[in-house]
Amino acid sequence: MRRFKSPSLTQRFLAVHGVVLNQFRLGRHCIRAMRYRTFRDDAFEAWRRAVCDYALRKNIL
């Protein structure tokens, strides 16, 4: 795996990665399957909205 070229790039990546990871890591062992699926679907919908909003603002789509 390639390494980051600078500590600031590493920090920027890890900051974003932490937010995304927290969005999807739901603690499956603590909740029932149906509730987990609902939470997971909500998380993916929030992710889709965030990505689409960003893409529209940057004129990517």
N, CA, C and O atoms as a GROMACS GRO file, in nm:
protein
  244
    1MET      N    1   0.083  -0.117   0.000
    1MET     CA    2   0.000   0.000   0.000
    1MET      C    3   0.088   0.125   0.000
    1MET      O    4   0.190   0.130   0.069
    2ARG      N    5   0.049   0.222  -0.077
    2ARG     CA    6   0.128   0.345  -0.084
    2ARG      C    7   0.113   0.426   0.044
    2ARG      O    8   0.010   0.420   0.111
    3ARG      N    9   0.214   0.499   0.076
    3ARG     CA   10   0.214   0.582   0.196
    3ARG      C   11   0.172   0.724   0.160
    3ARG      O   12   0.181   0.765   0.044
    4PHE      N   13   0.128   0.796   0.260
    4PHE     CA   14   0.094   0.936   0.239
    4PHE      C   15   0.221   1.018   0.228
    4PHE      O   16   0.323   0.986   0.289
    5LYS      N   17   0.214   1.124   0.150
    5LYS     CA   18   0.334   1.205   0.124
    5LYS      C   19   0.362   1.303   0.237
    5LYS      O   20   0.476   1.347   0.253
    6SER      N   21   0.262   1.337   0.314
    6SER     CA   22   0.284   1.433   0.422
    6SER      C   23   0.190   1.404   0.538
    6SER      O   24   0.086   1.341   0.518
    7PRO      N   25   0.225   1.447   0.657
    7PRO     CA   26   0.138   1.427   0.772
    7PRO      C   27   0.002   1.498   0.757
    7PRO      O   28  -0.099   1.449   0.807
    8SER      N   29   0.000   1.611   0.688
    8SER     CA   30  -0.127   1.682   0.672
    8SER      C   31  -0.223   1.604   0.582
    8SER      O   32  -0.344   1.603   0.608
    9LEU      N   33  -0.172   1.540   0.478
    9LEU     CA   34  -0.258   1.456   0.394
    9LEU      C   35  -0.310   1.336   0.471
    9LEU      O   36  -0.426   1.297   0.457
   10THR      N   37  -0.225   1.279   0.552
   10THR     CA   38  -0.267   1.166   0.636
   10THR      C   39  -0.378   1.209   0.730
   10THR      O   40  -0.479   1.139   0.744
   11GLN      N   41  -0.361   1.323   0.794
   11GLN     CA   42  -0.461   1.371   0.888
   11GLN      C   43  -0.593   1.401   0.818
   11GLN      O   44  -0.700   1.372   0.871
   12ARG      N   45  -0.586   1.460   0.699
   12ARG     CA   46  -0.708   1.491   0.626
   12ARG      C   47  -0.784   1.365   0.589
   12ARG      O   48  -0.906   1.359   0.603
   13PHE      N   49  -0.711   1.263   0.542
   13PHE     CA   50  -0.774   1.137   0.508
   13PHE      C   51  -0.838   1.072   0.631
   13PHE      O   52  -0.953   1.028   0.625
   14LEU      N   53  -0.764   1.067   0.740
   14LEU     CA   54  -0.815   1.001   0.860
   14LEU      C   55  -0.935   1.074   0.919
   14LEU      O   56  -1.026   1.011   0.974
   15ALA      N   57  -0.938   1.205   0.909
   15ALA     CA   58  -1.051   1.281   0.960
   15ALA      C   59  -1.179   1.247   0.883
   15ALA      O   60  -1.284   1.227   0.943
   16VAL      N   61  -1.168   1.239   0.752
   16VAL     CA   62  -1.284   1.204   0.670
   16VAL      C   63  -1.321   1.058   0.691
   16VAL      O   64  -1.439   1.025   0.703
   17HIS      N   65  -1.222   0.971   0.695
   17HIS     CA   66  -1.247   0.828   0.712
   17HIS      C   67  -1.320   0.802   0.844
   17HIS      O   68  -1.410   0.719   0.849
   18GLY      N   69  -1.283   0.872   0.950
   18GLY     CA   70  -1.349   0.854   1.080
   18GLY      C   71  -1.496   0.890   1.076
   18GLY      O   72  -1.579   0.821   1.135
   19VAL      N   73  -1.530   0.997   1.006
   19VAL     CA   74  -1.670   1.039   0.995
   19VAL      C   75  -1.750   0.936   0.918
   19VAL      O   76  -1.861   0.899   0.958
   20VAL      N   77  -1.695   0.888   0.807
   20VAL     CA   78  -1.765   0.789   0.726
   20VAL      C   79  -1.779   0.658   0.802
   20VAL      O   80  -1.886   0.596   0.800
   21LEU      N   81  -1.675   0.616   0.870
   21LEU     CA   82  -1.681   0.493   0.946
   21LEU      C   83  -1.787   0.500   1.056
   21LEU      O   84  -1.862   0.405   1.076
   22ASN      N   85  -1.794   0.611   1.125
   22ASN     CA   86  -1.895   0.627   1.230
   22ASN      C   87  -2.037   0.623   1.174
   22ASN      O   88  -2.130   0.582   1.244
   23GLN      N   89  -2.054   0.666   1.049
   23GLN     CA   90  -2.186   0.664   0.985
   23GLN      C   91  -2.235   0.522   0.966
   23GLN      O   92  -2.355   0.495   0.979
   24PHE      N   93  -2.143   0.429   0.935
   24PHE     CA   94  -2.183   0.293   0.899
   24PHE      C   95  -2.157   0.189   1.007
   24PHE      O   96  -2.213   0.080   0.999
   25ARG      N   97  -2.077   0.217   1.106
   25ARG     CA   98  -2.052   0.121   1.212
   25ARG      C   99  -2.162   0.136   1.316
   25ARG      O  100  -2.164   0.232   1.393
   26LEU      N  101  -2.254   0.042   1.318
   26LEU     CA  102  -2.376   0.058   1.396
   26LEU      C  103  -2.380  -0.026   1.523
   26LEU      O  104  -2.476  -0.016   1.599
   27GLY      N  105  -2.283  -0.107   1.549
   27GLY     CA  106  -2.288  -0.192   1.668
   27GLY      C  107  -2.393  -0.301   1.655
   27GLY      O  108  -2.485  -0.309   1.737
   28ARG      N  109  -2.380  -0.383   1.555
   28ARG     CA  110  -2.480  -0.485   1.521
   28ARG      C  111  -2.515  -0.574   1.640
   28ARG      O  112  -2.630  -0.618   1.651
   29HIS      N  113  -2.422  -0.602   1.726
   29HIS     CA  114  -2.446  -0.694   1.836
   29HIS      C  115  -2.542  -0.636   1.941
   29HIS      O  116  -2.590  -0.709   2.027
   30CYS      N  117  -2.570  -0.507   1.934
   30CYS     CA  118  -2.654  -0.442   2.035
   30CYS      C  119  -2.800  -0.430   1.996
   30CYS      O  120  -2.883  -0.398   2.081
   31ILE      N  121  -2.834  -0.456   1.870
   31ILE     CA  122  -2.971  -0.434   1.824
   31ILE      C  123  -3.022  -0.554   1.745
   31ILE      O  124  -2.945  -0.637   1.697
   32ARG      N  125  -3.152  -0.559   1.732
   32ARG     CA  126  -3.214  -0.667   1.655
   32ARG      C  127  -3.195  -0.646   1.506
   32ARG      O  128  -3.167  -0.535   1.461
   33ALA      N  129  -3.211  -0.754   1.428
   33ALA     CA  130  -3.182  -0.751   1.285
   33ALA      C  131  -3.267  -0.649   1.209
   33ALA      O  132  -3.214  -0.575   1.127
   34MET      N  133  -3.394  -0.645   1.235
   34MET     CA  134  -3.481  -0.551   1.163
   34MET      C  135  -3.442  -0.406   1.192
   34MET      O  136  -3.440  -0.323   1.102
   35ARG      N  137  -3.412  -0.377   1.317
   35ARG     CA  138  -3.371  -0.241   1.354
   35ARG      C  139  -3.236  -0.207   1.290
   35ARG      O  140  -3.215  -0.094   1.247
   36TYR      N  141  -3.146  -0.303   1.286
   36TYR     CA  142  -3.016  -0.284   1.222
   36TYR      C  143  -3.033  -0.251   1.074
   36TYR      O  144  -2.968  -0.160   1.022
   37ARG      N  145  -3.119  -0.326   1.007
   37ARG     CA  146  -3.142  -0.301   0.865
   37ARG      C  147  -3.200  -0.162   0.841
   37ARG      O  148  -3.164  -0.095   0.744
   38THR      N  149  -3.289  -0.120   0.929
   38THR     CA  150  -3.346   0.015   0.918
   38THR      C  151  -3.238   0.120   0.936
   38THR      O  152  -3.230   0.214   0.858
   39PHE      N  153  -3.155   0.105   1.038
   39PHE     CA  154  -3.045   0.199   1.061
   39PHE      C  155  -2.948   0.201   0.944
   39PHE      O  156  -2.902   0.307   0.901
   40ARG      N  157  -2.916   0.082   0.892
   40ARG     CA  158  -2.823   0.073   0.780
   40ARG      C  159  -2.880   0.141   0.655
   40ARG      O  160  -2.809   0.213   0.585
   41ASP      N  161  -3.008   0.118   0.628
   41ASP     CA  162  -3.071   0.182   0.514
   41ASP      C  163  -3.072   0.334   0.530
   41ASP      O  164  -3.049   0.407   0.433
   42ASP      N  165  -3.099   0.382   0.651
   42ASP     CA  166  -3.096   0.526   0.677
   42ASP      C  167  -2.955   0.583   0.656
   42ASP      O  168  -2.939   0.692   0.601
   43ALA      N  169  -2.855   0.508   0.699
   43ALA     CA  170  -2.717   0.554   0.682
   43ALA      C  171  -2.680   0.563   0.535
   43ALA      O  172  -2.616   0.659   0.493
   44PHE      N  173  -2.719   0.463   0.455
   44PHE     CA  174  -2.689   0.467   0.313
   44PHE      C  175  -2.765   0.579   0.242
   44PHE      O  176  -2.712   0.641   0.150
   45GLU      N  177  -2.887   0.605   0.284
   45GLU     CA  178  -2.963   0.714   0.225
   45GLU      C  179  -2.898   0.848   0.258
   45GLU      O  180  -2.890   0.936   0.172
   46ALA      N  181  -2.852   0.865   0.380
   46ALA     CA  182  -2.782   0.988   0.417
   46ALA      C  183  -2.654   1.002   0.336
   46ALA      O  184  -2.619   1.113   0.294
   47TRP      N  185  -2.584   0.892   0.314
   47TRP     CA  186  -2.461   0.895   0.235
   47TRP      C  187  -2.491   0.936   0.091
   47TRP      O  188  -2.421   1.020   0.034
   48ARG      N  189  -2.597   0.877   0.032
   48ARG     CA  190  -2.634   0.913  -0.105
   48ARG      C  191  -2.667   1.062  -0.116
   48ARG      O  192  -2.624   1.128  -0.210
   49ARG      N  193  -2.744   1.114  -0.020
   49ARG     CA  194  -2.779   1.256  -0.022
   49ARG      C  195  -2.655   1.343  -0.012
   49ARG      O  196  -2.642   1.442  -0.085
   50ALA      N  197  -2.563   1.307   0.077
   50ALA     CA  198  -2.441   1.387   0.095
   50ALA      C  199  -2.356   1.386  -0.031
   50ALA      O  200  -2.304   1.490  -0.072
   51VAL      N  201  -2.340   1.271  -0.092
   51VAL     CA  202  -2.258   1.260  -0.213
   51VAL      C  203  -2.323   1.335  -0.328
   51VAL      O  204  -2.254   1.404  -0.403
   52CYS      N  205  -2.453   1.323  -0.344
   52CYS     CA  206  -2.522   1.394  -0.452
   52CYS      C  207  -2.517   1.544  -0.430
   52CYS      O  208  -2.494   1.619  -0.526
   53ASP      N  209  -2.537   1.590  -0.309
   53ASP     CA  210  -2.528   1.733  -0.280
   53ASP      C  211  -2.390   1.786  -0.314
   53ASP      O  212  -2.377   1.893  -0.375
   54TYR      N  213  -2.287   1.714  -0.276
   54TYR     CA  214  -2.149   1.755  -0.304
   54TYR      C  215  -2.126   1.757  -0.455
   54TYR      O  216  -2.068   1.853  -0.508
   55ALA      N  217  -2.170   1.653  -0.524
   55ALA     CA  218  -2.148   1.644  -0.668
   55ALA      C  219  -2.221   1.757  -0.740
   55ALA      O  220  -2.167   1.815  -0.835
   56LEU      N  221  -2.341   1.790  -0.696
   56LEU     CA  222  -2.414   1.899  -0.760
   56LEU      C  223  -2.348   2.034  -0.738
   56LEU      O  224  -2.344   2.118  -0.827
   57ARG      N  225  -2.295   2.054  -0.617
   57ARG     CA  226  -2.227   2.180  -0.588
   57ARG      C  227  -2.098   2.194  -0.668
   57ARG      O  228  -2.060   2.305  -0.707
   58LYS      N  229  -2.031   2.085  -0.693
   58LYS     CA  230  -1.904   2.088  -0.767
   58LYS      C  231  -1.926   2.066  -0.917
   58LYS      O  232  -1.829   2.060  -0.993
   59ASN      N  233  -2.052   2.054  -0.960
   59ASN     CA  234  -2.086   2.032  -1.101
   59ASN      C  235  -2.020   1.906  -1.156
   59ASN      O  236  -1.971   1.904  -1.269
   60ILE      N  237  -2.019   1.800  -1.076
   60ILE     CA  238  -1.960   1.674  -1.118
   60ILE      C  239  -2.063   1.593  -1.198
   60ILE      O  240  -2.028   1.525  -1.295
   61LEU      N  241  -2.188   1.601  -1.157
   61LEU     CA  242  -2.291   1.522  -1.228
   61LEU      C  243  -2.344   1.594  -1.349
   61LEU      O  244  -2.430   1.541  -1.419
   0.00000   0.00000   0.00000
